């Protein structure tokens, strides 16, 4: 995956949003409706191209997960970009289904890679705990928890999770992939009007199921089934704990992806490709 477009091509940054309820995740799959598949099909159609232009995304979301601030890039032949640049957004809006929108399509700076150049990704997870359930108009984006939740206890449990850790206990392990991540933010607030609780979860990157597993642990603390010390104890064990529940995807939204200044994009991409180890670990300098 190059950090520069091939000669004769233009790297285009796409900023987009989607409602994940009817998608089988971001990544294209044979016989399944996916966000990547819909956008690539639409691009091929509106540019009248015989080939599919592959997208690279900042963060692959699972089935049912939403995005408000997703970022991707695509490399288009210079002639195709020159012909369609001015009308591309309007044409895509007419071709794409209404549950996915592209808000911006611009030439990317040198060294830009939607995935590897990212500094951090910020997610929000929304939970309602009112006895009567969730507002029907927001039910596709808010999880209902059938026990009252203590926000203070959840924030107490969140504090020691922030920082660089091995999140193996909260991730679905993938062969050859590290589970070391830097969790930059993990906090909860309750909206006084709606009563909905929102978790802000921000990290340099996330491993598979990490956010939803962290939320599941927090809910067990919030409803009193576990003490505030429990999530950190699970983290320290570095193995998957069957007591950690991975919550349903529909409460999760990718809100924002951040990138460094243009002159630092390539360096950030190189850094992100390095396999990380924790200080003091075998093989660490």
C-alpha positions in Angstrom: 0.0 0.0 0.0 1.9 3.0 -1.3 1.9 6.5 0.3 2.0 8.1 -3.1 -0.1 7.6 -6.2 1.5 5.9 -9.2 2.8 8.2 -12.0 -0.2 9.4 -14.1 -2.6 9.1 -11.2 -4.1 11.5 -8.6 -4.7 10.5 -5.0 -8.1 11.8 -4.0 -9.2 12.2 -0.3 -12.8 11.3 0.4 -14.6 12.5 3.5 -17.8 10.5 4.0 -20.6 9.3 6.4 -22.9 6.4 6.5 -25.6 4.7 8.5 -24.3 1.2 9.1 -27.5 -0.6 9.9 -28.0 -2.1 6.4 -24.3 -2.7 5.7 -22.2 -5.8 6.3 -19.4 -3.5 7.4 -16.9 -1.4 5.4 -14.9 -4.0 3.5 -16.3 -5.4 0.3 -17.5 -9.0 0.4 -18.9 -11.2 -2.3 -22.7 -11.3 -2.1 -23.0 -8.8 0.7 -23.8 -5.1 0.8 -20.8 -3.1 2.1 -19.9 0.6 2.2 -16.7 0.1 0.2 -18.6 -1.9 -2.4 -21.3 0.7 -2.8 -18.8 3.6 -3.2 -16.5 1.7 -5.6 -19.5 0.7 -7.8 -20.7 4.3 -7.8 -17.3 5.6 -8.7 -17.0 3.2 -11.6 -20.4 4.2 -12.9 -20.2 8.0 -12.7 -16.7 8.0 -14.2 -17.8 5.5 -16.9 -14.7 3.4 -16.2 -14.2 -0.3 -17.1 -12.1 -0.9 -14.0 -12.8 -0.6 -10.3 -10.7 1.9 -8.3 -9.9 0.4 -4.9 -10.5 2.5 -1.8 -8.2 2.6 1.2 -10.0 3.6 4.4 -8.9 5.2 7.8 -10.7 2.5 9.8 -12.6 -0.5 8.7 -15.9 -0.5 10.6 -17.9 -3.7 11.4 -21.4 -4.6 10.3 -23.9 -2.2 11.8 -21.4 0.5 12.9 -22.0 4.0 11.7 -19.6 6.8 10.6 -19.9 10.5 10.6 -16.3 11.4 9.9 -14.8 8.5 7.9 -11.9 9.2 5.6 -10.7 7.2 2.6 -8.5 7.7 -0.5 -8.7 6.5 -4.0 -6.1 6.8 -6.8 -7.7 7.9 -10.1 -6.0 8.4 -13.5 -5.2 12.0 -14.1 -7.5 12.2 -17.1 -10.4 10.7 -15.2 -10.0 13.2 -12.3 -9.6 16.1 -14.7 -12.8 15.2 -16.5 -15.0 14.6 -13.4 -13.5 16.7 -10.6 -16.0 19.5 -10.7 -19.1 17.4 -10.9 -18.0 14.3 -9.0 -19.7 15.0 -5.7 -23.1 15.8 -7.3 -22.9 12.7 -9.5 -22.0 10.5 -6.6 -24.9 11.9 -4.6 -27.2 10.9 -7.4 -25.8 7.4 -7.7 -25.1 6.4 -4.1 -27.9 5.1 -1.8 -29.1 7.5 0.8 -27.4 5.7 3.7 -23.9 6.7 2.5 -22.8 10.2 1.5 -19.5 11.6 0.3 -19.1 15.2 1.5 -15.7 16.1 0.1 -13.4 14.8 -2.7 -10.1 16.7 -3.1 -6.6 16.0 -4.2 -4.6 14.6 -1.3 -1.3 16.2 -0.2 1.9 14.3 -0.9 2.5 11.4 1.4 -1.2 11.1 2.4 -2.5 7.6 3.2 -6.0 7.5 4.7 -5.1 4.5 6.9 -1.5 4.9 7.9 -1.2 8.7 8.0 -3.9 9.0 10.7 -2.9 10.3 14.1 -6.0 9.1 15.8 -9.6 7.9 15.4 -12.4 9.1 17.7 -15.5 7.0 18.3 -18.7 7.7 20.2 -20.9 5.0 21.8 -24.4 6.0 22.9 -26.4 4.2 25.6 -29.8 4.8 27.0 -30.9 3.4 30.4 -34.3 4.9 30.9 -36.8 2.2 32.1 -39.1 2.8 29.1 -36.3 2.3 26.6 -34.8 4.4 23.8 -36.4 7.2 21.8 -37.8 5.5 18.7 -36.3 8.2 16.5 -32.8 7.4 17.7 -33.1 3.6 18.3 -30.8 2.8 15.4 -27.9 4.7 17.0 -28.4 4.2 20.8 -28.2 0.9 22.7 -30.7 0.3 25.4 -29.4 -0.9 28.8 -32.1 -2.2 31.0 -30.4 -1.3 34.3 -29.6 2.2 35.7 -26.0 3.3 35.0 -23.6 5.2 37.3 -21.6 7.6 35.2 -19.1 8.4 38.0 -18.3 4.8 38.5 -17.8 4.3 34.7 -15.4 7.2 34.6 -13.5 5.9 37.6 -13.1 2.6 35.8 -12.0 4.4 32.6 -9.2 6.4 34.0 -6.5 3.7 34.3 -7.3 2.3 30.9 -5.9 5.5 29.2 -2.4 5.3 27.9 -0.3 2.8 26.0 -1.2 -0.8 26.9 -1.5 -4.2 25.4 -5.3 -4.5 24.8 -5.2 -8.2 24.1 -7.9 -8.7 26.7 -10.3 -6.5 24.8 -9.4 -7.5 21.2 -10.2 -10.3 18.8 -6.6 -11.5 18.0 -5.5 -11.5 14.4 -2.5 -13.5 13.3 0.6 -11.4 13.1 -1.1 -8.2 14.4 -0.1 -6.4 17.5 -2.7 -5.5 20.2 -0.6 -2.7 21.6 -2.5 0.6 21.3 -2.4 4.1 22.8 -5.8 4.9 24.2 -5.9 8.7 24.4 -9.4 9.3 25.7 -12.1 7.2 27.4 -14.8 9.1 29.2 -18.6 9.2 29.7 -21.1 12.0 29.9 -24.9 11.9 30.3 -27.0 14.4 28.4 -29.4 16.0 30.9 -32.2 16.3 28.4 -32.4 12.9 26.7 -30.6 11.0 29.5 -28.4 9.3 26.9 -24.9 8.4 27.9 -22.1 9.0 25.4 -18.7 7.4 25.6 -15.8 9.2 23.8 -13.2 6.7 22.8 -10.1 8.0 21.1 -6.9 6.1 20.2 -4.1 6.1 17.6 -5.6 2.9 16.3 -8.0 0.2 17.4 -7.8 -3.6 17.2 -10.8 -5.7 16.2 -13.8 -5.4 18.7 -11.7 -3.2 21.0 -14.2 -0.3 21.4 -17.3 -2.5 21.9 -15.5 -4.7 24.4 -14.4 -1.6 26.4 -18.0 -0.4 26.4 -19.2 -3.8 27.5 -16.9 -3.8 30.5 -17.9 -0.2 31.4 -21.6 -1.1 31.4 -21.0 -3.9 33.9 -19.3 -1.4 36.2 -22.1 1.2 35.6 -24.9 -1.1 36.6 -23.0 -2.4 39.7 -22.3 -5.9 38.6 -18.5 -5.3 38.7 -16.4 -2.9 40.8 -14.6 0.1 39.1 -11.2 -1.7 39.4 -12.4 -4.7 37.3 -11.7 -3.4 33.7 -8.1 -2.5 34.6 -7.6 -6.0 36.1 -8.9 -7.6 32.9 -6.5 -5.4 30.9 -3.5 -6.4 33.0 -4.3 -10.1 32.4 -3.7 -9.6 28.7 -6.0 -12.5 27.7 -9.6 -12.5 26.6 -12.0 -12.7 29.5 -15.3 -14.4 28.7 -17.0 -12.1 31.2 -16.3 -9.1 28.9 -19.3 -8.6 26.7 -18.9 -7.1 23.3 -21.9 -4.8 22.9 -24.0 -4.5 19.8 -22.6 -2.4 17.0 -25.5 0.0 16.4 -24.6 2.3 19.3 -21.1 3.0 17.8 -20.2 5.8 15.4 -16.8 6.8 14.0 -16.9 10.6 14.6 -13.5 11.9 13.5 -10.1 11.0 12.0 -7.2 13.3 12.5 -4.1 13.8 10.4 -0.8 15.7 11.0 0.4 18.7 9.0 1.0 17.9 5.3 4.7 17.8 5.7 4.5 15.1 8.4 2.1 12.8 6.6 4.7 10.5 5.1 6.7 10.2 8.3 3.5 9.4 10.2 2.6 6.6 7.7 6.1 5.1 8.2 5.8 5.2 11.9 2.3 3.6 11.9 3.7 0.6 10.0 6.2 -0.2 12.7 5.3 -3.2 14.9 5.0 -1.9 18.5 6.2 -3.4 21.7 5.8 -2.1 25.2 8.8 -0.6 27.1 10.6 -3.5 28.8 9.2 -6.2 26.6 11.6 -8.7 25.0 13.1 -7.3 21.9 12.3 -3.7 22.7 15.2 -1.2 22.6 
